[in-house]
Amino acid sequence: MDFQTNLQKYAELAVRIGLNIQPGQTLWIHAPIHQPQLVRYIAQKAYEAGAKHVHIEWQDEICTQIKYKLAPDEAFHEYPTWRAQALGDLADNNGAYLLIESSDPELLKDVDTKRIAAYSKAAGPLLAKWRESMGSYHMTWSILAAPSPAWAAKVFPHLDENAAVNALWDAIFQATRTDQDSPVETWHAHNATLRSKREQLNGKQYRKLHYRAPGTELTVELPHNHVWRGGSATNTTGDFDFNPNIPTEEVFISPHRLGTQGKVRSTKPLSYQGNLINNFSLTFENGRVVAYEAEQGYEALKTMIEMDEGAHFLGEIALVPHDSPISNSNLIFFNTLFDENASNHLALGRAFPTCVEGGSAMSKEEQAQAGLNDSLIHVDFMIGSAEMDIDGELADGGIEPIFRKGNWAF
């Protein structure tokens, strides 16, 4: 009974906080095939909130694995135009999109990375319109997670399958505040806290951030008239708030494309397209990655960075205190949705237009002139620790502490 109660509260969080479904909206749920009960609860809550349609797109990761291993090479140079068209229509009609993340962190570890890259490149142009609608908050979207046996086994390798899945559910409920008496109200308060932090940072308008930690000595320049985001976002077509990520502990911004200098080292494993990348470092000159290395997953890291020219540049920097719920759990989730919210992180690839004043209304050329990066990818990786210090450089050259020993200095 406790599990079913939490599952229903989790579904309510998805609908009321993650998506904030409005009367008449159409909801598209991309869901793992092994989570029918959660999806049914979400559909019920969405219709109760006034949704007009709830479309379910089921995904089976084993079938995905079979395709990558057995399909002919030409299959990965094509992307279904019907799906891209449907997602574009969803965006045009102010719909809502929910991704339920549940994949095995090493699902595609034995697959040729060239196949993975080819499929991403085939999808890129067809999904560009949909991604732009999400990045500009023109449409409502959110991401949350649910366990799979393979993912749970990675997080809790000492437990049997059922116990591992149950333990991962408990960890997810705790990380998302679902285990609270009134999680929706708890999230309203949490969003207010994040809003306060981003307002403090927006008032500073730092010119640069300076990072220091073992293996990291990095300077990141911020664009003129930048805007820190975090927690809830506002839908630009309906003027209502939603939460793109559940959980979230971050405030974030898109840096100037050409303004990153120095070296940074990862502090948590990165699961990228079914491959684990671990203990890796990147060296930047004038914003561009000019060297990289990894103790595990070098080929996957190479594939990611060489996806296109924009993948060599940063699209996001995010601040997350080390003293936060997911970090304090002392778990490595092997899932970016959770691990990024336990650690300061960066992202290679596409920037957020909303992180510059008026950016959503700019053309691609204007966004580039403002310093925003563009790419087929946007991949977050974790760099934070209890040993990280971050300073903010003001317009007059003054230096202020932002983080000390992994936590907020103000």
N, C-alpha and C positions, 0 to 999 in steps of 0.2 A: 504493500500500500504506500509506503514512503517513497519507493521508486516511482510508482505511477503518479503520485502527487507532484514529485519534482519534475517528472517528464512533462506534465501538463503546465506547470509553472514555466518551464523552459520554452514550451511552445508559445505561451502567452508573452514571454519576453521577446521572442522572435517577431511576433505580430505587432505588439504594442510599442516596444522600444526599438528593436532592430529595424523594422519596416514602417511602423506607425501607419498601418493600412488605413486608407481613406475610403469612404463610401464610393462605390462604382469602380474602384481600381481592379485591374487584372493582376494576379500574382502568378509568377512562374517560379516553381521550385525545382532546382536541380538537386536530386537526392540519391543517396546510396540505396541500393535495392534491399539491403539488410536492415533498414530502419523504417519499416512501414508504419509502426505505431506512432512514432514521433511525427511523421509526415501527416498522418490522419489527424492528430491533435492540432497541428499547425493549420491544416485546411479548415478544420472546424472553427478554430479561433479567428481565422481570416474571414470566413463567411459571417461569423457573428459580428465582426467589426465592419461589415458592409461590402466586402469584396464581391465583385460581379462574377469573376471566373477565377478558379485556381487550377492551373495547368501543372501537371507533374511530369518531369523528365527524369526517368529512372536511369541510374548508371551502375554498371557492374564492373568493378575493377579487374576481376579475373578475365572477363571478355576483353577489356582494354589490353591486358597483358598478352592474351592470345593473339590479338590483332598485331601488336607490335612485334611479336615473335614470328608470325606466320604469313602476314599479308605481303603482297608484292611491294617492291620499293615505290612504284608509282602511286600507291594508295596514300602515301604520306606527303605527296605533292598536291593533294586535292583536299578541299574542305567543303562540307555540305552547304551549298548556297541556300537551301531551304531553311536551315537553322539560323544562318546569319540574317536572312530576311525576316524570320519570325522574331528574333531578338531586336532587330531594328524597328519593327512594327511595335513591339512592346515599349521601346523607348519613345517612339513618336506619340504613343497614346498614354503617356504618363503612367506606365505600368510599374510594377515592383518585381524585383528579382531577388531570390534567396538561394544561396549556395550552402549546402550542408556538406562540410568537409569531413572526409572519413578515410582517406586513402592510406595504404601501406607506405611508410616513408621510403621503402626500398623496392617498390613495386616493379620498377623498370631497370634495376641495377644490372641486369644481364643483356639489356637491349642496346644496340648500336646507337650512340648519341646522335649520329647524323640523321637517323629516322625521326628522333624527337625534335631536332632542330628544323627539319624540313616541314613537319606538320605545323609547328608554331609559325613558320614563315608563310605557309599556305593560309593559315587562319587569319593572320595579321590584317591584311587589307580588307577582308570581308567583315571582320568584327570591329573595324576602326570606328564606325559610327556609333555602335553600341557602347564601346569603351569610352568614347568622348562624352556620351550622355551620362555615363556613370561618373567620370572624372570631374565633370562640371556640375554634378548634383542635379542634372536635368531630370533624372529618373531616380527612384528610390531603390536601394539595394542593401543587402546585408549578408554577412558570412558568419556562420556558426559551425560547430563541429559535433560529431557523434562518433562513438568508438566503432572500430572494426576489430575483429580478432587479431589480425596481423599488426595493426597499429598498437593495440593494447599490449601485445606480446613484446613489442619493442620498448615500451615505456616501463612495463613490469615483467621483465624476463624470468623472474623467480617464481611467478604465480602460474597456476594452470589457466586454461583459456577462459573459463567462466569467471574465475576470480579476478583475472586481469581485466576483463571487460567491465566488471562491476567496479573495480578500483579506478579505472579510467573514467567511468561515469561519475563516480564520487568526486574525482579531481576536477572534472568539467563543471559539475554543479557548484563546486566551491569557487573555482576561478571566475565563473560568470555571475556569482552572487545569487544563483538560483536557490541555494539552500537557506536563504534568508526568509524571514516570516512574510515580508512583502517585497519581493525582488523588484517589482516595477517602481515602487517608491524609492527603494535603495538606489536604483539606477538614475532616477531623477536627481538625487543628491550627488551621486558620483559624477554625473555630467556637469553639474554646477561647479564641482571642485576643479574639473579639467578646464572648464570655461574660464575660471578665475586665473589659472596658470597661463593659459594662452593670452588672456588680456594683459597680464603683467608683461609677458614677452613682447606682445605687439606694441605696448607702450614704450619699450626700450628701443626698438628698431636697430638692433645690433648690426654692425657692418660685417663682422666675421665671428665665427666660433672657433675656439682652439681646444682640441682634445689631447689629453695626455693619459696614458695607461701603459702597462707592460706591453711592448710590441706595437704601440700606437703613438704616433706624433703627427697630428693632422690638423690642418687649417681649412675651414670651409667658409667661403664667401656667400653672403645672402643677397638676394636681389633687392633693388630699390622698391620701396612700397610693398614689402612682403607682408604676408598675413599668416600667422600661426593658426593651425587648425587642431582639432582633437575632441574626442568624445562625440557628442551629437553634431550632425550637419543639418543644414536647412535646404529642403527641396526648392529649387529655383522656380518651379512651375506651380507649386501648390502652397508655398510658404508654410511648411510644417516641418518639424524636426524628425530625424531618424538617426539610427546608429549604424554606420557601415560595418563595424566589427563588434562582435560579442564573443570574447571579452575585449576590452581596450583599457589601457593604462597610460596611453601616450599623448603627447602633444607633438605636432610635426609640422614641417615646412619643406618646400622645395628649394634647394640651394641654387646659386647661380651656376650655370652649366660649366663655365670655364674657370671657376674659382676655387677648386679643391687642390691642395698641395700636401704631400707627405705620404705616410704609410699608416695603414690600419690593419689590425689583426682581429680575426673572429674570436668570439668567446663561447659560442654554442654551435652545434652542428646545424647545417642547413639542408633541409630536404627539398631538392629541386627536381621536379618532373620525375619522381620515382627513384632518385639517386641521392645518397647522402654525401655532402661535402663537409669536411671537418678540418679544423686547425689550418685555416687558410689565411693568406694576407694579400693585400692589394697595395700597389704603389701608384700614386697620382701625380701627374705634372700638368699644370694648366687645366685642371678638371678631368683629364683623361686618364684611364687606367693604362699604364705603360709597362707594368710587370705584375705578375701574380704567381702564387705557388700554393700548393695544398698537400697536406699529408695524406688525405683520403679524398677521392672524387675529383682528381685533377681534370680528367677529361670532361666531366660534367660542368666543372667550373669554366673550362675553356669554351665549351659549347655555349654556355650562358653569355659570357663576355663577348664572344665573337658572333652572337646572333645578328647584330647589325652595329652600325657605328654608334648609335645612341646608347647601346648597352655598355659602352665603355665609360659612361658618365653617370653621375648621381642624379636621381630624380626625387630623393626624399632624405631628410635627416629627421630622426625622432628621438625625443627625450622621455625616458622612463626611469623612475627611481628604482634603485636596487631594493629598497625596502618597500616592496609592493606584494600583493597577494600571490601572484604566480611565482615570483622570485622566491618568496618565503616558503613556498611549498617544497623547494629544493628538488623539484622534478625537472627533467629534460623531457619535453613532450615530443621532440622530433617532428614538430608541426609549427610552422611559422606563425600561424594565428595566435598561438599561445606563447611560444618562445620569444617572439618579438615584444610581447607585453610583459616580459620579465627582464628586459634589458634595453639600454640605449641601442639604437640600430640605425643603419643606413639602407638605402635601396638603390640599386643600379637600374637605370632605364627611365621610363616615362615619368615626367613630373606631373604635378597637380596644378591645373590652371587656376584653381580657386586659391592657391597660395600666393597670388599676386593680385593686388587691387585691380578689379575689372578684367582679370585674366580669362574668365569664362566667355566674355564677349569678344575677345581678341581672335584674330585669324591665327593660323599656324605660324605665319611669318612674324606677326606681332608678338606672339608668345616667345618665339626664338629670340627676337630683339630684346625682350624683357629678361632673357637669361634662362628660360625654361627649356628643359631637355625633352626630347621625344624619342620613342623607341617602341619596338614590338613588345618589349618585356617591362615588367616592374617587379623586381625581386628584392625582398627585404632580407638582410642578414644582420646577425647580432654581434655587437662589439662592446657592450657595457659590462661592468663588473664593479665590485666594491672598491676597486683601486682606481676608478676613472675620475679624473677632474676635468671640468669644462669651464672655460672662461668666455665671456662675451666681450667683444671689442666694439666700443661705441663709435659714433661718427667722428668724434673729436680725438680718437685714438686711445681714450681711457679704457681700462680693463676692469671688468667686474666678474666675480665668481658666480657661476650658475649652478654647477655641480661640484661637490666635494665628497670624495670617497663614495661615489656612486649615487649620492642623494642630493636633493635640492639644497642649494646654499641660501635660498631665500624662501 
